[in-house]
C-alpha cells in the first residue's frame, strides 16, 4: 500500500514489518513511551521515515517535541537556532520543522532555497506574538541610537528591525559585545531581567512572556524540594526572577543538557516545557527526573499524523518576504559573529 493510501486509513496497521522497522527506536524510548502506545505511533513513524527518503527531506525537532517525534522521526534535534543552522548545512530539498512558526521562519531565512514545512501553521508562540515590527520601530523612535537586541524567539519582521539577535544561551555575551551603556531588549521581559542581573548595561525591556515559563511559581519549586529532598532544580531564564532565585542552575535548554552531563545529579527537575524532561531522560537513564508538566499548546500542535500529511502534500510551506529575510538574516549573522569571535579569542 502506498504511503498516500495508508494516510487515509485510521489507524495505520501495526504489522510485523512495521514492528521490525521501528524496534530499535522503541528500545531507545521504552522508558518514556508506554508499550501500549507503540502500535499507534510505530506505523506513522515507519511511513514518515520512508516518505522523507523519497522526498529528500530532513526533519528538525525542537527539544519540546514529544519523544515519538523527537526520537522516532527527527534527523536533527535541539534548540531553534541550532536546528536552523543544521538545516542550512544539510543536503536536502525539504525541511520539516517540528516546532513553532518563528522557528520555521528562522529555517527559511537560513535556507531560502529550500522548501520549509511547518506541519501545523497555527503552531504559534505567545512570546513571539507579543510584539510586531511596528512596535520595534516605535521603540527605536522613543530611544534614538539605542541598539536593539532581539531574542530569536520572535517573528521575522521583528528580527528585521533589530541590530542583533541573541539566544538564551548567549544573551549576556551579545549585550556586552555592543559596547554601549544601554540596550533595548525584546521581546522576553523575564529573559531581559535575567540579562540585566548579569551585566552593568542598562536593559530597556519589552514585557513579552512565554506562557509556559511564566506559569511556574516559587511555591511549586519549594514543594518539589519538600517532596523530593535533595532534588536539583534547573530553570530556564524565561521564568520569572523569583523562580530563578529558587533554582540551583539557570540556563538555556542546551545549557541544561550540558550541566546534567557534567554534574550528573541524582535527581533533577527541569523548570521548562515538560516534554524536554522525557527527551533528556532518554539520554541520561541514570538520572531520575521529576516531571513538572507545563505543556506548550503550540508545540503540541505538531503530531505524527500532521508530519506525515505535510510530507505528502508539501504544505504548509513557510515563506518570508525576501527583504524582511535579508534584514533578519543580517541581525542573526551579527549574533553568530559574536560567537565566532569568542571562539577565536
C-alpha positions, -999 to +999 in steps of 0.1 A: +000+000+000+014+035-009+021+060+019-007+082+004-032+054+006-021+045+041-027+080+053-064+075+046-066+045+069-072+051+105-053+039+123-024+026+102-018-011+108+009-023+132+023-050+110+053-073+116+072-053+091+065-021+109+074-037+142+108-048+128+114-013+112+108+005+145+121-020+170+154-001+176+136+032+181+113+017+207+141+001+226+155+036+230+123+053+242+106+025+261+114+043+294+092+073+284+066+058+260+043+031+274+044-001+253+006+000+248+010+033+229+037+020+205+013+002+180-003+036+174+030+055+169+051+029+151+031+028+117+032+065+114+069+066+123+077+040+096+056+058+070+072+092+078+108+078+077+101+061+043+085+092+028+112+116+039+137+095+020+115+097-011+112+135-007+149+141+001+136+157+033+151+162+068+131+166+099+142+190+126+127+186+160+128+211+189+136+200+224+100+205+234+086+180+209+072+147+222+095+116+223+078+098+195+087+127+172+120+137+188+134+102+186+111+085+162+114+107+131+138+136+137+171+137+119+184+167+140+173+178+174+180+208+195+171+245+202+156+267+175+188+283+163+208+251+163+181+234+142+182+263+116+219+261+114+218+224+109+191+227+083+213+252+063+241+226+063+223+195+052+219+184+016+181+182+014+154+197-007+128+198+021+130+208+057+101+198+081+103+219+112+088+203+142+084+233+164+066+266+161+062+292+133+091+316+143+114+286+142+102+276+107+108+312+097+143+310+110+149+279+090+136+296+058+158+327+065+189+305+068+179+282+039+159+304+014+164+279-015+148+250+004+112+242+010+104+246+047+073+229+060+055+235+093+031+207+099+005+230+115+006+266+105-013+276+137+017+265+158+024+299+171+040+314+203+027+338+229+061+354+232+066+360+195+031+372+192+037+399+219+055+423+195+055+434+159+079+451+136+059+483+141+063+481+178+101+479+174+101+509+152+082+529+178+107+518+205+136+529+183+119+563+178+115+566+216+151+557+223+171+570+193+205+555+189+200+527+214+207+493+198+180+466+197+188+431+209+162+406+198+158+372+213+154+347+184+120+337+197+104+364+175+089+366+141+109+376+111+096+412+108+107+418+144+142+404+138+144+425+107+142+457+129+168+446+154+205+454+153+215+419+166+198+387+177+206+365+207+196+332+222+190+325+259+225+309+260+244+339+246+222+369+255+246+384+281+276+380+257+256+396+229+245+426+250+280+432+262+295+428+227+278+461+217+299+482+239+270+505+248+257+518+281+222+506+274+202+484+250+166+477+241+159+440+247+130+423+230+106+405+234+110+385+266+108+406+297+119+378+320+149+369+300+158+406+298+157+409+336+180+379+339+204+395+314+202+428+334+212+409+366+243+397+349+256+429+333+262+466+341+245+475+308+211+492+313+184+470+297+152+486+284+126+459+285+096+448+263+072+429+285+066+398+264+065+364+281+064+327+273+031+313+285+048+281+296+076+295+317+057+324+332+033+300+349+059+285+372+060+298+408+085+297+437+059+278+457+060+250+432+098+247+435+096+247+472+070+219+471+093+198+448+121+202+473+097+192+502+085+161+484+119+152+469+147+162+494+180+168+475+164+173+441+185+195+417+163+223+403+172+237+369+153+266+354+151+283+321+158+321+322+124+328+306+110+321+340+101+349+365+130+362+386+116+348+418+115+313+402+151+317+391+162+326+426+148+292+439+168+272+413+202+255+416+211+262+380+197+286+354+204+281+317+191+275+282+178+241+271+213+233+257+229+246+288+207+223+310+217+193+290+254+201+293+250+207+330+234+173+335+261+156+315+288+173+336+273+173+371+253+140+369+228+150+397+210+120+411+175+136+408+165+166+386+135+188+380+136+209+348+116+241+351+107+243+315+083+227+289+076+192+302+084+171+270+120+182+274+122+161+306+111+130+287+136+136+259+166+143+283+156+113+304+163+090+274+199+103+272+205+101+309+188+068+322+209+070+354+193+103+364+158+104+380+136+132+365+108+148+385+084+160+357+065+192+361+040+194+333+036+228+319+028+219+283+032+243+254-001+241+235+016+254+203+044+228+203+018+201+209+000+211+176+028+191+159+019+154+157+030+124+138-002+124+116+003+160+105+040+155+099+030+127+075+004+148+059+028+177+055+054+155+037+027+141+015+013+174+004+044+196+009+023+220+028+020+243+048+052+258+032+067+288+051+076+319+031+093+351+043+094+383+023+129+385+007+137+419+020+125+410+055+145+378+053+176+398+042+174+422+072+166+394+097+195+373+084+218+403+090+208+405+127+213+368+131+247+368+113+259+395+137+250+373+166+268+344+150+299+366+145+299+373+183+301+336+189+329+331+163+350+360+178+346+345+213+359+311+200+388+328+182+397+347+214 
